[in-house]
Amino acid sequence: GRLGRGSAACLALFLVLALTGCTATPQTTLVPRSDFAQQIQSLFELILVFAVLVFVVVEGALIYAIVRFRRKPGQGLPPQTHGNQRLEVAWTIAPAIILVVISIPTIGTIFATQRPPAPDAFQVQVIGHQWWWEFRYPELNIVTANELHIPVGRPISLSMESADVIHSFWAPQLGGKRDVFPKRVTRLSFTANQPGIYLGQCA
């Protein structure tokens, strides 16, 4: 019937989305290629574990309650209760504990990804223009447009600013987004761990 077709369509859509997520798309954040991106990925995986755990517990309790306390035909209204104090305390404390556990590695990751670059870092000046990116390499005395060329295994230090409007520098497999402003320097440091071509964009 109509319900069966709807369920089949939902299942097909879910499978398509799941398979899309498993492919190595050019701008995926799930295939990290730098220390910065790996730290973000590790934090994401930890939070995902807790999210799945909470989902399973909540949905399991919901399904159990629906099946166990389903109203039978001819059955009157059940006795009305005000609440369960122990249960309310438990479901207040449990999320608080989960948030504390998640906050510790989150704060650690924030500090780790914001630390100053190493003294021997490869310096690149990044200038955002309205329709393109300019990359200057003081160490090599060259300039490239729209292509950032960096060595593998050496710390990279990007000093970024804008020539006009606000930009957002983003190369998903190498690191997080950094907003770029006129007359203000934004910094991003990472170490690429594998050669390759990694697509980025102004987000």
N, C-alpha and C positions, 0 to 999 in steps of 0.2 A: 504494500500500500504506500500511501504518501509518506508515512512516518519511516518506513523501511528505506525508501529512496533518499529521504533527508539524512538518515543516519549514514547511509553508504556515501553520500556526497561529503558529509562532514569527515568521515574516516579517510576518504580519498584526499581531501584538502589537507588533513593533518599529515598524511604520509608524504605528500608533495613538499610541505613546509619542512618536515623532518629531514627528508633527503636533501633539500636545498641547503639546510644548515650543516649537513655533513660534508658537503663538497668544499674544496679549497678555493673559495671565491677570492678574487684579487684583493678585496678590501675587508676581509674578515678580521675580526679581533681575536678569533679563536685559535689562530695559528701564530703565536708570538715568535718574533725573530730578533728580539733584543732583551736585555736584562729588565728594562723598564716594562715592556709589554708582558714579560713572563711574571713579574710581580703582580701586575693588574690581573692576569689570568688566574694566578693562584688564589688571589683574594676572591675573584668571581666564583671559582669552583667551590671554595669554602662556604660562601654565602648561598650558593645553589644547593649544597647539601642540606643546610638548615632549612631553606625554603621548601625543598621536597619533603623533608621530615615533618615540618609543620603542616604541609598540605595533606600528607598521608594520615596524620593523626586527626586533623580536623575533619577531613572527608570520611575517614573511617568511623569516627564518633557520630557524624551526621547520618551515615547510612545505617549504622547500628540502631540509632534512635528511631529512624523512620521504620525499620523492619520490626524492631522489638516492641515499640509502643504504638504501632499502627492501630487505629480505631477499628474495632470489629463491627460488622453489621448489627444493628439493634443495640449497640452498646451506648450507654449514656455518657455524658461528659465526665472526664476523670476529675478527681479532687484537685482543686486549685491550690498551688503552693506559692509562697512568696519568693523562695530562692534557697540556694544551698551555700552557706557562708564558706565552707571549706573549699568547695569547687570554685567559687568566685576568687578566693585568695590564690588558689593554685593557678588559675588561668591568668591572673595578674602577675604573679611572680615568675612563671615559666617564660613568658615573652621577655621580661626584664632581664632574666639570666641570659637568654639567647642574645639579646642586644649587647650586653656587656661582653660576652664571648666574641661576638663579631667585631665590636668596636676596637678591641685590643690590636688585632692584626690590621684593621683598617687604618688606625692612627699610625702604626708602624710603617705601613705602605706609603702613606702620605708623606711622612718624613723621609723615607728612603728615596722616593721619586722627586723630592724637592731639594735634596742635598746639593751643595756646590759641585761643579765638575772637577774631575781630577786635574792636577797641574799639567799633565802631559796631554790633555784632551785636544782633539783636532777641532780647531775653531772654525765656525762657519757663521757669517753674517747673513741673516735672512731678512729680505725686505719684501713685504706684501704690497703689490700694486693692484689696482682695481680688477685687472683681468689676468694677472700672471704673478709668479713668484720669482724673485731675483736672489741668487745665492752667490755670495762673495767668499773667496777662500784666501784670507790674508797670508797664510803660510805658503801658498802656491802662486799668489798674485794672479788669479784668474777669476772669471765670473761666468756663471751658467744661468740659463733661464728655464724655469719649470722643471729642471732635473737636478736633484741633489745627489752628488756623488761622494760617498764616504767609504773609509776603509773598514774592514771587518776586524773585530777584536780590539779595536782601539776606542777609548772613550770619545764620544762626540759631544761638543758643546755648541748649541745653536743659540745665537743672540738675535732675537727677532723684533722687528718693528715694522710699522706701516708707513707707506709714503702718502696715503690718502685716507681710506675708510678703515673701519674695523674688520679684520680678517680672523679666521680661525684655522690654524695650521693643524693638519691631521693626516698622519700616515699610520693607519690602524695597526699594522703588524710591527711597527717600531716603537710606538709610544702613544700616550694620550693626547688629547686635543690641547692646544694652547692658543688662547685669544691673543691677537696681535693688534696693537694700538699705535696711532701716530704719536710721536715724541715720547714714547715710553718703551723701554726694553723689556721683553719677556724672554725667559730662558727655558731651554729644554735640554736635558742631558740623558744620554743613553749609550749603550754599546751594542752594536749589531753583532749577532753571533753566527750569521750564515749569509753567504753571498746570494744575491738575487735581485729581482726587480720588484719593488714594493710601491704600489700605487697609492697616491695621497690626493688630497683635495682641500679646498677651502670650505670648511663646514659651516 
